């Protein structure tokens, strides 16, 4: 039951409170059937459309609680009381009724009849009362209660997704240097670099002219690209002229006495019997004896007191006996690579590749059928032709760094041979003659790239390339014999051209190519005569010495050593071959039966490139030809093999000494049939056959100096 104070707080007047108390007293004994009827204003919230069904459980609980609170304001009840009811009192003022609407917009107009009536606005969770025609909000908020006790912490929620990284902050200051860490292990060795090429320096006398008015010296430098120990024109990278100055004035003649000793050194004459590089050292007093001139500073013949003959005597040594006893090891194909001599030999059981070192160590490296045309392509690899019974005769590589061999390509597939040979090296390319035709009827120029290890057909010649055709490298181009004529292959343009055709319309039979400076010398038949196809259409010079100049693309007949026609009516030929150069001179073997008078057969000849003259150098056997071959420069002499006694007898080693222009037989190598000459370790090595028990083994020829006094 509400107290009067509570009712006053709710806005009740004293009269209303008194009336209310009276009604409560009368209600203590209610009369059956007399229940007051209170207007129900909540039907609109219970019809399912705008009623409580659409409210949340929380709001429903609030409304129910509000109804219980507001009952005293809207409901009046009569309760049964003991005794008879008293007389009816005067009518009191109208009480307030409880009303419920959805929203403020649903409130009725505030009139006198609704004055002091309270309405609960459901959707605004509040009460409004009609006062003097104005709806006023009723503030039911009581004083703030005490804070409740904190509830227990709820369970941690799941971690959220990582946010986007923020921008990098400014770089902090550099900290102090740390201590050095422990050194790591050394990395693996890198691959070997490409082999370099040797550098050459060449000096030549420069005549007086625009480069040096007083004459001087030309110094040329460059890389030896083809590793032939000759600085060729296309290998020159720089040159320098060191010119002589103008001669100074003659000084005042010095004084002399009759006791002045003078000397002279000359080449020993052949009559003194000093073969090789013999020299004659003479000295005496400059006293004018023997019709000499007194005190002229020159030793004259009448003034000679002592003559010393300085000779170099040969020493012949057998280096190996690979096939012991009387058997022949058949040593051949000698070539030097990086200070080691390589060659093919037979030990009596198998053929093999051998090496011979300067300390005398002999090693059999590989076994096989043969190792032909051994050619160094760098400091540790040889290219050669061999047959392994599976692929025929093909090009192979031997690598001295790991003692391995491999076939670079099976050019003519299967057991058919490509017959690869005549290898020449230019830079990192190797060129050679081979065939990829099943019947070996066509040969081409092939190339092998040492760096990429690939093989290609470099040139298809105009006509057939002979199996024996030499290849010459000059100014980056490859010259060779093709179709009987001289042809050139240019690797830069991959074009092959015909450069020399001495016998126009026929086969010039070009062979034995030899490069001297920028000029290629060769043997060929040339100058056609008559009508093509007729009997008289033949070469008029026979097989003679020709030349081709690479700088201006010109060719000419150098010498018709054997002129005229033989009994058959065809021209005679001298067939020059075995060329070797020294300075401005070219030495070779050629045959002549008519010029000069008295000469006979194949002998030693020389051509002077300065004067253009060609002459017989030595006729060893008079009317019998000596057939010189294997011409090789060693020191100041040219060594060669020739018939020294009679035609058909075992061949001897001969030499021509340039210093004294003498030709002589190396007696220590008499009858040895020497061949395959090569200069190695300061000596001349060759294959020779001596008396039993040695036969066709490796020998060396060296020279020892001796001095003797002669009259």
Secondary structure, DSSP 8 states (H G I E B T S, - for coil): ---HHHHHHTT--HHHHHHHHHHHHHTTB--TT---------HHHHSSSSSGGGS-HHHHHHHHHHHHHHHHHH-----B-SS--------------EEEESSGGG-----GGGTT-EEEEGGGTEEEEEETTEEEEE------------------------------------------------------------EEEEEEEE-SSSS-TT-EEEEEEEE-TT-SS---GGGEEEEEEEE--------------TT-EEEEEEE--GGGT--SS-EEEEEEE-S-TTT--TTSS---GGGEEEEEEEEEEEEEEE---SS-TT-----EEEEEETTEEEEEEE-SS-EEEEEEETTS-EEEEEE-S--EEEEESSSSEEEEEEE-SSS-EEEEEEETTTTEEEES--SS-TTS----EEEEEETTEEEEEE--STTS---EEEEEETTTTEEEEEE--SS---TT---EEETTEEEEEETTEEEEEETTTTEEEEEE-SSTTS----EEEEEETTEEEEEEE--EES-TTSTT-EESS-EEEEEEETTTTEEEEEE-SS-SB-TTSSB-----EEEEEETTEEEEEEE-SSSSTT--SEEEEEEETTT--EEEEE-SBTTB----EEEEEETTEEEEEE--SSTTS--EEEEEETTTTEEEE-GGGTT---EEEEEETTEEEEEE--STT--SEEEEEEEEEEEEEE-
